[in-house]
Amino acid sequence: MKLKVILLGLLLIFLNNAIYAQDSGELYTVSVGKSIGLEDPKKFFPLLGYSVQFPENISSSHMLIDISLGVGLTKEVTKAEGKTLEEKMTAAIEDNDALAILNKYNPFRQMAGFYSNKNRKSIIVAATMPTKAFEEIERKEKNKTNFDDKQSKNFMIENIKCFWSQLHEDNKYHSLVWHKDGVSYMIFPIEGKDFTVDEAANIAKKIIDANK
């Protein structure tokens, strides 16, 4: 699976309290999310299966304004089926029994921090346990296969390999992805102008340092 597809799928996860779809013929990748505010996210780590910290700021102007928790389905479904699953997915955000009901869809949880500045230019930092798509990417990396270099540019931050995407045609933004200690991170803008690779790298360094 190409990195671009993975990036677009992750983008849809943390736009709050709704169900979203990525067009893939007649099948879709769906997800739901909800705000948990700025309370200590540690209480949700047992649900996530991993820990993640969001610094109070990621630049001189971008401050943390919200944290979200959500559930996505790795298995693609029809749009109609996705709508019927919305209630079960919402229940699964904080209920493991409800999540187990969705097992045939290979569900996963994700947490994200929302950052904004006074000009309402917003950036999302999302963290998730690798799904099958990410596992495929990781397996290829171990076999020294390129991470779809036509869709991304790779570089290092400390000893961590990062993947800078090409400009997404529909949304007109870049995104940056990296994997550390079994968790996959992604950063991308959702309002205002796109960010540069240097700006993204500086943000990634902040997140990496916060999660050492």
C-alpha positions in Angstrom: 0.0 0.0 0.0 1.4 3.4 -0.9 2.4 5.9 1.8 0.1 8.5 0.2 -2.9 6.3 0.9 -1.9 5.7 4.5 -1.4 9.5 5.0 -4.8 10.4 3.6 -6.4 7.7 5.7 -4.9 9.1 8.9 -5.9 12.6 8.1 -9.5 11.7 8.4 -9.4 10.3 11.9 -9.4 13.3 14.2 -12.0 15.8 12.9 -14.3 15.6 15.9 -17.6 13.8 16.4 -18.3 12.6 12.9 -17.7 9.8 10.5 -15.5 10.3 7.5 -14.6 8.4 4.3 -11.7 8.1 2.0 -12.8 7.3 -1.6 -11.4 4.0 -2.8 -13.7 2.9 -5.6 -16.8 1.7 -3.8 -15.0 1.0 -0.5 -14.1 3.5 2.2 -11.9 3.9 5.3 -14.0 5.2 8.1 -13.2 6.7 11.6 -14.7 8.6 14.5 -13.2 10.8 17.1 -14.1 13.0 20.1 -12.5 15.7 22.2 -11.1 14.7 25.6 -9.9 18.3 26.4 -6.6 19.1 27.9 -6.8 16.8 30.9 -3.9 14.5 31.5 -4.1 11.9 28.7 -2.4 9.2 30.9 -5.8 7.9 32.0 -6.4 6.8 28.3 -3.0 5.0 27.8 -4.4 1.6 28.9 -7.1 2.0 26.2 -4.5 3.0 23.6 -1.9 0.3 24.4 0.8 3.0 24.3 1.7 6.3 25.8 2.1 9.7 24.0 2.8 13.1 25.3 1.9 16.4 23.6 4.0 19.4 24.6 2.2 22.7 25.4 3.6 24.3 22.3 5.2 23.1 19.1 6.5 26.5 17.9 6.7 30.1 19.3 3.1 30.6 18.3 1.3 27.2 18.1 -0.2 26.2 21.4 -2.0 23.0 22.4 -5.7 23.7 22.4 -7.3 20.2 22.5 -6.6 16.5 22.6 -8.8 13.9 20.8 -9.3 10.2 21.1 -10.8 8.1 18.3 -11.3 4.8 16.6 -10.7 3.9 13.0 -11.2 0.7 10.9 -8.4 -0.7 8.8 -10.7 -2.8 6.7 -12.5 -0.8 4.1 -16.3 -0.9 4.0 -19.1 0.5 1.9 -20.3 4.0 2.7 -23.6 2.7 3.9 -22.0 0.1 6.1 -19.8 2.8 7.6 -22.8 4.8 8.6 -24.4 1.8 10.3 -21.1 1.2 12.2 -20.8 4.8 13.5 -22.6 4.2 16.8 -20.6 1.1 17.5 -17.3 2.9 16.7 -18.2 5.8 18.9 -18.9 3.4 21.8 -15.6 1.7 21.1 -13.6 4.9 21.7 -13.5 4.1 25.5 -15.0 0.6 25.7 -12.9 -2.5 25.0 -15.9 -4.8 24.8 -17.4 -2.5 22.1 -14.0 -2.4 20.3 -14.0 -6.2 20.3 -17.3 -6.3 18.4 -15.5 -4.5 15.6 -12.7 -7.1 15.4 -13.4 -8.3 11.9 -12.8 -4.7 10.7 -9.3 -4.6 12.3 -10.1 -1.5 14.5 -7.5 0.7 16.1 -7.4 3.7 18.5 -5.6 6.9 17.9 -4.8 10.0 20.0 -4.1 13.5 18.5 -3.1 16.9 19.8 -4.5 20.0 18.1 -2.3 23.1 18.0 -3.4 26.6 16.9 -2.0 30.1 16.8 -3.7 33.5 17.0 -4.3 33.5 13.2 -6.2 30.3 13.5 -3.6 28.3 11.6 -3.9 24.8 13.0 -1.7 21.7 13.0 -2.6 18.2 14.2 -0.1 15.8 15.7 -1.6 12.2 15.6 -0.2 9.0 17.2 -1.4 5.5 16.5 -0.3 1.9 16.9 0.7 0.6 13.5 -2.2 -1.0 11.6 -1.6 -3.7 8.9 -0.8 -0.9 6.5 2.0 0.4 8.7 3.2 -3.1 9.4 3.6 -3.6 5.6 5.6 -0.4 5.4 7.8 -1.5 8.3 8.4 -4.9 6.8 9.4 -3.4 3.5 11.9 -1.1 5.4 13.5 -4.1 7.1 13.9 -5.6 3.6 15.5 -2.3 2.5 12.6 -1.6 0.1 12.0 2.1 -0.5 9.0 3.8 1.2 7.3 4.7 -2.1 9.9 7.4 -2.9 7.6 8.8 -5.6 5.2 9.9 -2.9 7.6 10.9 -0.1 11.1 12.3 0.7 12.9 10.6 3.6 15.3 12.2 6.1 16.6 11.6 9.6 15.8 13.5 12.8 18.4 12.2 15.3 18.2 8.4 14.7 14.6 8.4 13.5 13.6 8.1 9.8 10.9 10.6 8.8 8.8 10.6 5.7 7.9 14.0 4.1 5.0 13.6 1.7 4.6 15.4 -1.6 1.9 18.0 -1.7 -1.5 16.3 -1.5 -3.4 17.2 -4.6 -6.9 17.5 -3.0 -6.0 19.2 0.3 -2.9 21.2 -0.7 -0.8 20.3 2.3 2.3 18.3 3.2 2.5 15.8 6.1 5.3 14.2 8.0 5.3 10.6 9.4 7.7 8.7 11.6 7.7 5.6 13.7 9.2 5.2 17.2 8.9 2.5 19.9 6.0 0.8 18.1 4.0 4.0 17.7 3.4 5.9 14.4 3.2 9.7 14.4 1.9 12.1 11.8 1.8 15.9 11.7 -0.1 18.0 9.2 -1.8 21.4 8.9 -5.6 21.7 8.7 -6.2 25.4 8.5 -4.1 28.3 7.1 -1.2 27.8 4.7 0.9 24.7 4.3 4.1 24.3 6.4 7.6 23.8 5.1 9.8 20.7 5.6 12.0 22.7 8.0 8.9 23.8 10.1 7.6 20.2 10.1 11.0 18.9 11.2 11.2 21.4 14.1 7.7 20.3 15.2 8.7 16.6 14.9 11.8 17.3 17.0 9.6 18.8 19.8 7.3 15.7 19.7 10.2 13.3 19.6 11.8 15.0 22.6 8.6 15.0 24.6 8.2 11.2 24.1 11.7 10.1 25.0 
